[in-house]
Amino acid sequence: MQAVRFDQYGDVNALDVREVEDPVIADGEVLVGVRATSINPGESDIRAGVFREMGLPKQFPAGQGSDLAGVVVASRDERWTAGDEVLGYLEWGTSVGTHAELVAVPGDQMLRKPAQVSWDVAATLFVGGTAAVASMRVVRPQPGETILVTAAAGGTGIFTSQLAVRSGARVIGVASERNHEWLRSRGVEPIAHGEGFRERLLAATDGRIDGVVDLFGGGYVALALELGVPKERINTIIDFAFAAEHGIQTMGTSQVASAATVGEVLDAVVAGDVEVPIAATYPLAEVREAFTVLDRRQVRGKIVLHP
């Protein structure tokens, strides 16, 4: 089969699509023919060596990717049979990854794909979606409250901002102006970043912000503290050094990873409360190009690979 591999830390040029042996499934696992798999900034960080002190990847050559949607080819889990349409995930930093034509997936890390959910959307729900659920569990938005979400139109922000709206809270989303119309269509009040941001934020909220989800970094957590947001209602998945120094939570995908959590996101998608914009799709062979676009941090929604 064809799969993405890299043999050392580096930029996108470290990535290679090569022929590797098909996975052999163990008891409790399912072999899935991948129809779609998405890419995420965390995968860029793993490839670049940001998490090497955490032992990621576990070995070289390494695969990458966590999200997938596809069709069961073979099963050693009684819950699944050949032909089942599924979506699922692999844990962060596996030596294989989901950016491949075939993936061996633990049977308890999959869900049935509803017919009304496209392959592309089904392949985006784990990393970004569960990170959003984690932030909701920290920030706990309530009807009538005001919640600030940074990078609100990005790959995690699309889930976070819409789940916050679903809670009944007023949601202020930080994003580039090109994303403002889409955010408004989803019930989010957009605000541009850049010069004068603090003043514009205070004017928009009358100085009342009940919770903050920071998906961008660059000082938003510090600003939240300055504006009096309780630290227990701030979550960041990027500003780790500042968070550690000031006792801010950094709950993300790894802390809540489960099929049940993915199911929460899937339910919101099926209900129409969460829309997942697909920014672009690429064949697996163009994985370098896909990550080059992603790493510019200007994408609305998700980028999907088609093995």
ChimeraX attribute file (.defattr): number of C-alpha atoms within 10 A of each C-alpha:
attribute: neighborCount
match mode: 1-to-1
recipient: residues
	/A:1	13
	/A:2	18
	/A:3	24
	/A:4	26
	/A:5	24
	/A:6	20
	/A:7	14
	/A:8	16
	/A:9	20
	/A:10	15
	/A:11	15
	/A:12	18
	/A:13	12
	/A:14	14
	/A:15	22
	/A:16	19
	/A:17	18
	/A:18	14
	/A:19	12
	/A:20	12
	/A:21	10
	/A:22	15
	/A:23	14
	/A:24	11
	/A:25	18
	/A:26	14
	/A:27	11
	/A:28	16
	/A:29	21
	/A:30	29
	/A:31	26
	/A:32	29
	/A:33	22
	/A:34	26
	/A:35	22
	/A:36	29
	/A:37	31
	/A:38	30
	/A:39	27
	/A:40	22
	/A:41	15
	/A:42	16
	/A:43	19
	/A:44	21
	/A:45	17
	/A:46	20
	/A:47	26
	/A:48	16
	/A:49	18
	/A:50	14
	/A:51	14
	/A:52	14
	/A:53	8
	/A:54	11
	/A:55	11
	/A:56	19
	/A:57	25
	/A:58	13
	/A:59	14
	/A:60	14
	/A:61	13
	/A:62	21
	/A:63	27
	/A:64	27
	/A:65	26
	/A:66	26
	/A:67	28
	/A:68	35
	/A:69	30
	/A:70	27
	/A:71	21
	/A:72	23
	/A:73	19
	/A:74	19
	/A:75	22
	/A:76	16
	/A:77	16
	/A:78	11
	/A:79	10
	/A:80	23
	/A:81	16
	/A:82	13
	/A:83	13
	/A:84	16
	/A:85	22
	/A:86	23
	/A:87	32
	/A:88	30
	/A:89	29
	/A:90	23
	/A:91	18
	/A:92	20
	/A:93	23
	/A:94	17
	/A:95	17
	/A:96	23
	/A:97	25
	/A:98	32
	/A:99	29
	/A:100	30
	/A:101	20
	/A:102	24
	/A:103	28
	/A:104	24
	/A:105	25
	/A:106	20
	/A:107	20
	/A:108	17
	/A:109	18
	/A:110	23
	/A:111	21
	/A:112	16
	/A:113	20
	/A:114	15
	/A:115	9
	/A:116	8
	/A:117	13
	/A:118	12
	/A:119	23
	/A:120	25
	/A:121	23
	/A:122	27
	/A:123	30
	/A:124	31
	/A:125	32
	/A:126	28
	/A:127	28
	/A:128	27
	/A:129	27
	/A:130	28
	/A:131	27
	/A:132	29
	/A:133	25
	/A:134	23
	/A:135	29
	/A:136	23
	/A:137	14
	/A:138	20
	/A:139	22
	/A:140	18
	/A:141	25
	/A:142	17
	/A:143	12
	/A:144	12
	/A:145	16
	/A:146	20
	/A:147	26
	/A:148	27
	/A:149	28
	/A:150	27
	/A:151	24
	/A:152	32
	/A:153	30
	/A:154	25
	/A:155	32
	/A:156	27
	/A:157	27
	/A:158	26
	/A:159	28
	/A:160	31
	/A:161	32
	/A:162	24
	/A:163	23
	/A:164	29
	/A:165	23
	/A:166	19
	/A:167	16
	/A:168	14
	/A:169	19
	/A:170	24
	/A:171	30
	/A:172	27
	/A:173	30
	/A:174	29
	/A:175	23
	/A:176	17
	/A:177	13
	/A:178	12
	/A:179	20
	/A:180	19
	/A:181	12
	/A:182	15
	/A:183	24
	/A:184	13
	/A:185	9
	/A:186	16
	/A:187	17
	/A:188	25
	/A:189	18
	/A:190	24
	/A:191	22
	/A:192	18
	/A:193	17
	/A:194	10
	/A:195	8
	/A:196	9
	/A:197	13
	/A:198	15
	/A:199	10
	/A:200	14
	/A:201	19
	/A:202	13
	/A:203	11
	/A:204	13
	/A:205	14
	/A:206	9
	/A:207	13
	/A:208	16
	/A:209	21
	/A:210	23
	/A:211	27
	/A:212	31
	/A:213	30
	/A:214	26
	/A:215	26
	/A:216	20
	/A:217	16
	/A:218	11
	/A:219	11
	/A:220	20
	/A:221	26
	/A:222	15
	/A:223	13
	/A:224	21
	/A:225	15
	/A:226	9
	/A:227	15
	/A:228	13
	/A:229	18
	/A:230	15
	/A:231	18
	/A:232	14
	/A:233	21
	/A:234	28
	/A:235	27
	/A:236	25
	/A:237	21
	/A:238	16
	/A:239	20
	/A:240	14
	/A:241	9
	/A:242	15
	/A:243	19
	/A:244	11
	/A:245	8
	/A:246	13
	/A:247	11
	/A:248	21
	/A:249	19
	/A:250	20
	/A:251	20
	/A:252	22
	/A:253	21
	/A:254	13
	/A:255	11
	/A:256	16
	/A:257	21
	/A:258	18
	/A:259	18
	/A:260	15
	/A:261	19
	/A:262	25
	/A:263	19
	/A:264	14
	/A:265	22
	/A:266	23
	/A:267	14
	/A:268	16
	/A:269	19
	/A:270	14
	/A:271	10
	/A:272	10
	/A:273	15
	/A:274	22
	/A:275	16
	/A:276	20
	/A:277	19
	/A:278	17
	/A:279	14
	/A:280	16
	/A:281	18
	/A:282	17
	/A:283	13
	/A:284	23
	/A:285	17
	/A:286	15
	/A:287	23
	/A:288	19
	/A:289	14
	/A:290	21
	/A:291	19
	/A:292	14
	/A:293	13
	/A:294	22
	/A:295	14
	/A:296	8
	/A:297	13
	/A:298	16
	/A:299	18
	/A:300	25
	/A:301	21
	/A:302	26
	/A:303	25
	/A:304	27
	/A:305	25
	/A:306	20
	/A:307	22
